[in-house]
């Protein structure tokens, strides 16, 4: 943080009276370990830091990314070169009619310094729990920092430790169980229980496949399967711009023409999450209730949407998607899932989701990995890959029977450019009817 502050102070002295700036900061110190056949195949560390400089002058603005070296003098020179490059660019650009700057000198500071385990401890826990099975996985851990500063005196700092172990167990027949264990604090007992559940499911994959005809079936959607549905909804579903331009998949929900089950409560829960409490546009972010008792309540509004549609921004990202989504838990105990399901499908994962009818919030996709046929509360056999096609208003509305009391924290496994801080905290969902089409 001190290095970032020093660059901010230099930049404040370097700009002219007519210029303004936004300066974003990102860094990470990450450990990465790749596993194959339950053995470490590749391990390494990544340390990186970067800036994003936005220069504003007379309604014109431009951005530039700068990689930092860690050497103060060299980093100041890179920032100076970037400033000059943007000064030469701005006169070539038109004024932005939707530029809405925050001139408040807000302050935000959050450090989540829960200690991460030693890598040796993690490797030992994985080795013990995965003994005798073919495990393929990827472990990423370490602190992630985000910062923001403006020429108006705003300053935000966020730093959090986290880990994410994304893994699959493979059967000799080529079938697999996919799972993950992620969070702020590693608990070897919790991890062992998570992997043991995957091992139990792996045993069922050795049974002959159960073939289902297209039709409607009771189904349990595990948190990872529910996340696939929630993730596609967030593609503009809660976006103020999409709602105002009638392009949201949840348009009918926001218009009051449709409703979800009263069990559904969705919040963008920034507080306590891995996401920073400020936006790259220079606005503080707070918690936002998006859906309450199945009805639309809030939306995600960035500064451009606020300027265009006369709204008040709540610090949403540029694409107005949630980054710390939480769904309220229900009362279905983990131990009672199969009993409550009775006869139907236990779906661990979904994939290849897309809209088959966006205005109707209708989705299509495939079952993936460990999907099982359950009879009288007992898993009988794995099910071959099937396609579903159903509406969110059915799955999370009229056909939703229960949500689990336990929720799973699912962190984004993306490491493209840098580790991602997005997360979903979700229960499992028991639905009375899921439509399989082929």
C-alpha positions in Angstrom: 0.0 0.0 0.0 2.8 2.4 0.7 4.2 2.1 -2.8 0.8 2.8 -4.2 0.4 5.9 -1.9 3.7 7.2 -3.0 2.7 7.0 -6.7 -0.6 8.7 -5.9 1.2 11.6 -4.2 3.6 12.0 -7.1 0.7 12.0 -9.6 -1.1 14.7 -7.7 1.9 16.9 -8.0 2.4 16.1 -11.7 -1.0 16.9 -13.1 -2.1 20.4 -14.2 -5.0 22.4 -12.7 -7.3 21.4 -15.6 -6.5 17.7 -15.4 -8.0 15.0 -13.1 -7.0 11.4 -12.6 -8.3 8.0 -11.5 -5.5 5.5 -10.5 -6.4 1.9 -10.0 -4.0 -0.6 -8.5 -3.9 -4.5 -8.5 -1.4 -6.9 -7.1 -1.1 -10.5 -6.0 1.4 -12.9 -4.5 0.1 -16.3 -5.5 1.1 -19.9 -5.1 0.0 -22.3 -7.9 0.2 -26.0 -7.8 -1.0 -28.4 -10.6 -1.9 -32.0 -9.7 -2.2 -35.1 -11.9 -2.8 -38.6 -10.6 -2.9 -37.1 -7.2 0.8 -36.0 -7.5 2.3 -32.6 -7.8 3.3 -32.1 -11.4 4.0 -28.3 -11.4 4.4 -25.7 -8.7 5.3 -22.0 -8.9 4.8 -18.5 -7.5 3.6 -15.4 -9.2 4.1 -11.9 -7.9 2.8 -9.0 -10.0 1.5 -5.5 -9.6 -0.1 -3.1 -12.1 -1.7 0.3 -12.4 -4.6 1.6 -14.5 -4.3 5.3 -15.1 -7.3 7.3 -16.3 -6.6 10.9 -17.3 -9.6 13.3 -17.6 -9.6 16.8 -19.1 -12.6 18.9 -20.2 -14.9 15.9 -20.5 -12.4 13.8 -22.4 -10.8 10.7 -20.8 -8.4 7.9 -21.7 -7.0 4.9 -19.9 -3.6 3.2 -19.9 -2.4 0.0 -18.1 1.1 0.1 -16.5 3.0 -2.9 -15.2 5.0 -2.1 -12.0 8.5 -3.3 -11.3 8.6 -2.8 -7.6 11.5 -0.3 -8.0 10.1 3.1 -6.9 12.2 5.2 -9.3 11.4 3.0 -12.3 7.7 2.9 -11.5 7.5 6.7 -11.2 9.1 6.9 -14.6 6.7 4.5 -16.1 3.8 6.5 -14.6 5.3 9.7 -16.0 5.6 8.2 -19.4 2.0 7.0 -19.2 0.8 10.4 -18.2 2.5 12.0 -21.1 1.1 9.4 -23.5 -2.5 10.1 -22.3 -1.9 13.9 -22.6 -1.1 13.4 -26.2 -4.1 11.2 -26.8 -6.9 13.3 -25.1 -7.0 16.1 -27.7 -7.8 13.4 -30.4 -10.9 12.2 -28.5 -14.5 13.5 -28.3 -16.1 14.6 -25.1 -17.9 11.8 -23.3 -21.6 12.8 -22.6 -22.0 10.1 -20.0 -18.9 10.8 -17.9 -20.1 11.1 -14.3 -17.2 11.8 -11.9 -17.4 11.4 -8.2 -15.8 14.4 -6.5 -16.2 13.1 -3.0 -13.0 12.4 -1.0 -14.2 9.1 0.4 -11.9 6.7 2.2 -12.1 2.9 2.4 -9.7 0.5 4.0 -10.2 -3.3 4.4 -7.6 -5.9 5.2 -8.6 -9.6 5.7 -5.4 -11.0 7.0 -6.6 -14.5 8.0 -3.5 -16.7 7.8 -3.3 -19.1 5.0 -1.9 -22.6 5.6 1.7 -23.5 4.8 1.9 -25.2 1.3 3.4 -28.3 2.9 0.3 -28.7 5.1 -2.0 -28.3 2.1 0.0 -30.9 0.0 -0.1 -33.3 2.9 -3.9 -32.9 3.3 -4.5 -33.4 -0.4 -2.2 -36.4 -0.5 -3.9 -38.2 2.4 -7.4 -37.5 1.2 -6.7 -38.5 -2.4 -4.8 -41.6 -1.6 -5.6 -44.3 -4.2 -7.7 -42.2 -6.5 -6.8 -40.4 -9.8 -7.1 -36.7 -8.8 -6.5 -33.9 -11.3 -6.6 -30.4 -9.8 -5.3 -26.9 -9.5 -4.5 -25.1 -6.2 -4.2 -21.3 -6.1 -3.6 -19.2 -2.9 -2.2 -16.0 -1.6 -3.1 -12.4 -0.9 -4.8 -10.2 -3.5 -4.8 -6.4 -3.2 -6.9 -3.7 -5.0 -6.5 0.0 -4.7 -8.1 3.2 -6.0 -7.2 6.9 -5.7 -8.5 10.1 -7.4 -7.3 13.6 -7.8 -10.3 14.6 -5.7 -8.8 12.9 -2.7 -10.7 9.6 -2.7 -8.6 6.6 -1.6 -9.6 2.9 -1.3 -7.5 -0.1 -0.2 -8.6 -3.8 -0.1 -6.4 -6.8 0.7 -7.6 -10.3 1.3 -6.1 -13.8 1.6 -7.9 -16.7 -0.1 -7.4 -20.1 -1.6 -9.1 -22.2 -4.2 -8.6 -25.8 -4.9 -10.4 -26.9 -8.1 -10.2 -30.6 -8.7 -11.7 -33.7 -10.4 -11.6 -37.4 -9.5 -11.5 -39.7 -12.5 -12.9 -43.2 -12.7 -11.1 -45.9 -14.8 -13.9 -45.8 -17.3 -13.2 -42.1 -18.0 -16.1 -40.6 -16.0 -15.3 -37.9 -13.5 -16.6 -36.1 -10.4 -15.8 -32.4 -10.3 -15.6 -30.5 -7.0 -13.8 -27.6 -5.3 -12.8 -26.3 -1.9 -12.3 -22.6 -1.4 -12.4 -19.8 1.1 -10.4 -17.6 3.5 -9.4 -20.3 6.1 -8.2 -23.8 5.2 -9.7 -26.5 7.4 -8.2 -30.0 6.7 -11.2 -31.8 8.2 -13.7 -29.8 6.0 -11.5 -30.5 3.0 -11.3 -34.3 3.8 -15.1 -34.4 4.1 -15.5 -32.6 0.8 -13.1 -35.0 -1.0 -14.7 -38.1 0.7 -18.1 -37.0 -0.7 -16.5 -36.9 -4.2 -14.9 -40.4 -3.6 -18.3 -41.8 -2.7 -19.8 -40.3 -5.9 -16.9 -41.7 -7.9 -17.8 -45.3 -6.8 -21.3 -44.9 -8.3 -19.8 -43.9 -11.6 -18.6 -47.5 -12.1 -22.2 -48.7 -12.4 -23.9 -49.1 -15.8 -25.4 -45.9 -17.2 -29.1 -45.4 -16.6 -30.8 -44.1 -19.7 -33.6 -41.6 -19.4 -36.2 -40.6 -21.9 -36.9 -36.9 -22.5 -39.5 -35.6 -20.0 -39.9 -33.9 -16.7 -38.2 -35.2 -13.6 -37.7 -34.2 -9.9 -34.2 -33.0 -9.5 -31.7 -31.8 -7.0 -29.2 -29.1 -8.2 -26.0 -29.1 -6.2 -24.5 -25.6 -5.5 -22.1 -25.9 -8.4 -25.0 -26.8 -10.8 -27.1 -23.9 -9.4 -24.1 -21.6 -9.9 -24.1 -22.3 -13.6 -27.8 -21.1 -13.8 -27.1 -18.1 -11.6 -24.0 -17.1 -13.6 -25.9 -16.9 -16.9 -28.6 -14.9 -15.2 -26.0 -12.3 -14.2 -25.1 -11.7 -17.8 -27.1 -8.4 -17.8 -29.9 -9.8 -15.7 -29.4 -7.2 -12.9 -27.8 -4.5 -15.1 -29.5 -1.1 -14.9 -28.5 -0.5 -18.6 -30.0 -3.8 -19.7 -33.2 -3.2 -17.8 -33.6 0.3 -19.1 -33.0 -0.8 -22.7 -35.3 -3.8 -22.2 -32.5 -6.3 -22.8 -32.4 -8.0 -19.4 -33.3 -11.7 -19.1 -35.1 -10.7 -15.9 -37.1 -8.0 -17.6 -40.5 -9.5 -16.7 -39.4 -9.9 -13.1 -38.4 -6.2 -12.9 -41.7 -5.3 -14.6 -43.7 -7.2 -12.0 -45.1 -9.6 -14.7 -43.3 -12.6 -13.2 -42.0 -13.7 -9.8 -39.7 -16.3 -8.4 -40.3 -18.4 -5.4 -40.6 -16.5 -2.0 -37.6 -18.7 -0.9 -35.4 -16.7 -3.3 -33.3 -13.8 -1.8 -30.3 -12.7 -3.7 -27.8 -10.1 -2.5 -24.7 -8.5 -3.8 -22.9 -8.9 -0.5 -19.7 -6.9 -0.8 -19.1 -6.6 2.9 -17.0 -9.5 4.1 -16.3 -10.8 0.6 -13.1 -11.0 -1.5 -14.3 -8.1 -3.6 -13.3 -4.5 -2.9 -15.8 -2.0 -1.5 -15.2 0.5 -4.3 -15.4 0.5 -8.1 -12.9 1.2 -10.8 -14.9 4.3 -11.6 -14.3 5.8 -8.2 -17.5 5.1 -6.3 -17.9 3.3 -3.0 -19.8 0.0 -3.2 -22.3 -1.3 -0.7 -24.5 -4.3 -0.2 -27.5 -4.4 -2.6 -30.5 -6.7 -2.3 -31.3 -7.7 -5.8 -34.2 -10.1 -5.2 -36.3 -10.3 -2.0 -38.9 -13.1 -1.5 -38.9 -13.8 -5.2 -39.5 -10.2 -6.3 -37.1 -7.7 -7.9 -35.8 -5.1 -5.5 -32.5 -3.6 -6.6 -30.3 -3.4 -9.6 -26.6 -2.8 -10.3 -25.9 0.7 -11.5 -22.6 2.1 -12.7 -21.9 5.7 -13.3 -22.6 5.6 -17.0 -26.0 4.2 -16.5 -26.6 6.7 -13.8 -25.8 9.5 -16.1 -27.8 8.2 -19.1 -30.9 7.1 -17.2 -31.0 9.6 -14.3 -30.3 7.0 -11.6 -28.0 7.0 -8.6 -25.0 4.8 -9.0 -24.2 2.1 -6.4 -20.7 1.5 -7.6 -21.4 -1.4 -9.9 -18.7 -2.7 -12.3 -18.6 -1.5 -15.9 -20.6 -4.6 -17.0 -23.0 -4.2 -14.0 -22.6 -7.9 -13.0 -22.4 -9.0 -9.4 -19.0 -10.0 -8.0 -20.0 -11.2 -4.5 -23.4 -12.8 -4.9 -25.2 -14.6 -2.1 -28.4 -16.6 -2.1 -30.2 -17.0 1.2 -30.2 -20.5 2.7 -33.2 -22.7 3.1 -34.0 -25.4 5.7 -33.3 -28.6 3.8 -30.5 -30.5 5.7 -27.6 -31.9 3.8 -28.3 -35.4 5.2 -31.9 -35.3 4.0 -31.3 -34.4 0.3 -31.7 -37.8 -1.1 -34.6 -38.7 1.1 -36.4 -35.5 0.1 -35.6 -36.0 -3.5 -37.1 -39.5 -3.4 -37.0 -40.5 -7.0 -35.4 -38.3 -9.6 -32.1 -36.7 -10.6 -29.1 -35.7 -8.5 -27.2 -33.1 -10.6 -23.7 -32.1 -9.5 -22.8 -29.9 -12.4 -24.2 -28.3 -15.6 -22.4 -26.9 -18.6 -22.8 -25.2 -22.0 -25.6 -23.1 -20.7 -27.2 -20.4 -22.9 -30.5 -18.8 -23.4 -33.0 -20.6 -25.6 -35.5 -17.6 -25.1 -33.9 -14.6 -23.4 -37.1 -12.5 -22.7 -38.7 -15.6 -21.1 -35.5 -16.3 -19.1 -35.5 -19.8 -20.6 -32.2 -21.7 -20.5 -30.8 -24.7 -22.2 -27.7 -26.7 -21.2 -26.2 -30.1 -20.5 -25.7 -32.2 -17.4 -22.1 -32.8 -16.7 -19.9 -35.1 -14.5 -21.6 -36.8 -11.6 -25.3 -36.9 -12.4 -27.2 -39.8 -10.8 -30.6 -41.5 -11.0 -32.1 -41.7 -7.5 -34.9 -44.1 -6.5 -36.5 -44.1 -3.0 -33.8 -41.9 -1.6 -30.9 -44.0 -2.8 -28.4 -43.4 -5.7 -28.9 -46.2 -8.2 -26.8 -45.4 -11.3 -25.1 -42.6 -13.2 -27.1 -41.0 -16.0 -25.8 -40.4 -19.5 -25.4 -36.7 -20.5 -28.8 -35.1 -21.1 -29.9 -31.7 -22.4 -32.4 -29.6 -20.3 -34.5 -26.7 -21.5 -36.4 -24.8 -18.8 -37.3 -21.4 -17.5 -35.7 -19.6 -14.5 -39.3 -18.8 -13.5 -39.9 -22.5 -13.2 -36.7 -23.7 -11.7 -36.4 -20.9 -9.1 -40.1 -20.1 -9.1 -43.1 -22.3 -9.3 -41.2 -25.6 -9.2 -38.7 -24.8 -6.5 -39.5 -26.9 -3.4 -36.6 -26.3 -1.0 -33.1 -24.8 -0.6 -30.4 -26.4 1.5 -29.5 -25.1 4.9 -25.8 -25.5 4.1 -24.3 -23.2 1.5 -21.1 -23.6 -0.5 -18.6 -20.7 -1.3 -17.6 -21.0 -4.9 -14.7 -18.7 -5.9 -13.9 -18.0 -9.5 -11.1 -20.3 -10.7 -10.1 -17.8 -13.4 -6.4 -16.8 -13.4 -6.5 -15.0 -16.8 -4.2 -12.0 -16.4 -4.6 -12.2 -12.7 -6.6 -14.2 -10.0 -10.2 -13.3 -10.0 -11.9 -12.1 -6.8 -15.5 -13.0 -7.8 -17.5 -15.3 -5.6 -20.9 -17.0 -5.2 -22.3 -18.3 -1.9 -25.1 -20.7 -2.8 -27.3 -23.5 -1.4 -28.4 -26.5 -3.3 -31.9 -26.5 -4.8 -34.6 -29.2 -4.9 -37.0 -28.7 -7.8 -40.3 -30.6 -8.4 -39.8 -30.6 -12.2 -36.9 -30.2 -14.6 -37.5 -30.6 -18.3 -35.1 -32.8 -20.2 -35.4 -32.5 -24.0 -32.8 -35.1 -25.3 
